[in-house]
Amino acid sequence: MSALVRDPGLQPERTRLAWRRTTLAFTVAAVLAVRQVVRDGSVTAGDVVAFALSTAVWLGFLAVAHRRIRAMALRRPPGAMPFAEAAVATVCTLALAGFAIAIVW
């Protein structure tokens, strides 16, 4: 009796596309934060720190997303996302939201 092999269909492709869309949205949010800092004209030290941290968080999220997209392209079927990568992506998302609030405030 042969073992049943799960056919993932287009699910891996949809997930890769979702990671790309999320990365694009994350990039747009980071660019809007930069625009907000530059647009005011009165740049404070807090704005610069929030901008620098936003950039670092964006780069961290970009690294996690790229790693996940690559891992999904190489493995059939793709494995579950490691907890550490999921935690980093979550922390980056929450941190960017916090830094955006700090910049707008």
C-alpha positions in Angstrom: 0.0 0.0 0.0 1.5 3.3 -1.0 1.5 6.3 1.3 -0.7 9.2 0.3 1.3 12.1 -0.9 -0.3 15.5 -0.4 -0.4 17.7 -3.5 -0.1 21.3 -2.3 -1.5 22.7 -5.5 -1.0 26.4 -5.8 -0.8 27.0 -2.1 3.0 27.5 -2.0 2.8 30.0 -4.9 0.0 31.9 -3.2 2.0 32.0 0.0 5.1 33.3 -1.8 3.0 36.0 -3.5 1.5 36.9 -0.1 5.0 37.3 1.4 5.9 39.6 -1.5 2.8 41.7 -1.1 3.5 42.0 2.6 7.1 43.1 2.0 5.8 45.7 -0.5 3.3 47.0 2.1 6.0 47.1 4.7 8.3 49.0 2.3 5.5 51.5 1.6 5.0 52.1 5.3 8.7 52.7 5.9 8.8 55.1 2.9 5.8 57.0 4.3 7.6 57.3 7.6 10.6 58.8 5.9 8.4 61.2 4.0 6.7 62.3 7.3 10.1 63.0 8.9 11.4 64.9 5.8 8.2 66.8 5.2 7.9 68.5 8.5 11.1 70.3 8.1 11.7 70.4 11.9 13.5 67.1 12.4 14.1 66.2 16.0 16.5 63.7 17.5 13.5 61.4 18.2 12.5 61.5 14.6 16.0 60.5 13.5 16.1 57.7 16.0 12.6 56.5 15.0 13.7 56.7 11.3 16.9 54.7 12.0 15.0 52.0 14.0 12.3 51.8 11.3 15.0 51.2 8.7 16.6 48.5 10.8 13.3 46.8 11.4 12.5 47.0 7.7 15.7 45.4 6.8 15.1 42.7 9.4 11.7 42.0 8.0 13.0 42.0 4.4 15.6 39.4 5.4 13.0 37.1 7.0 10.6 37.4 4.0 13.4 36.7 1.5 14.6 33.7 3.5 11.0 32.3 3.7 10.3 32.9 0.0 13.6 31.1 -0.9 12.8 28.3 1.4 9.4 27.8 -0.1 10.8 27.8 -3.6 13.4 25.1 -2.8 11.3 22.6 -0.8 8.4 20.6 -2.1 6.2 20.6 -0.1 7.4 23.6 1.9 7.9 23.0 5.6 6.3 25.0 8.4 7.8 28.4 9.1 10.3 28.1 12.0 9.1 29.8 15.2 12.1 32.1 15.4 11.4 33.5 11.9 7.7 34.0 12.7 8.6 35.7 16.0 11.0 38.1 14.2 8.4 38.9 11.5 5.9 39.7 14.2 8.2 41.8 16.3 9.3 43.7 13.2 5.7 44.4 12.2 4.8 45.6 15.7 8.0 47.7 16.0 7.4 49.4 12.7 3.9 50.3 13.8 5.3 51.7 17.0 8.0 53.7 15.3 5.4 55.1 12.8 3.3 56.3 15.8 6.4 57.9 17.3 7.2 59.7 14.0 3.6 61.0 13.5 3.1 61.9 17.2 
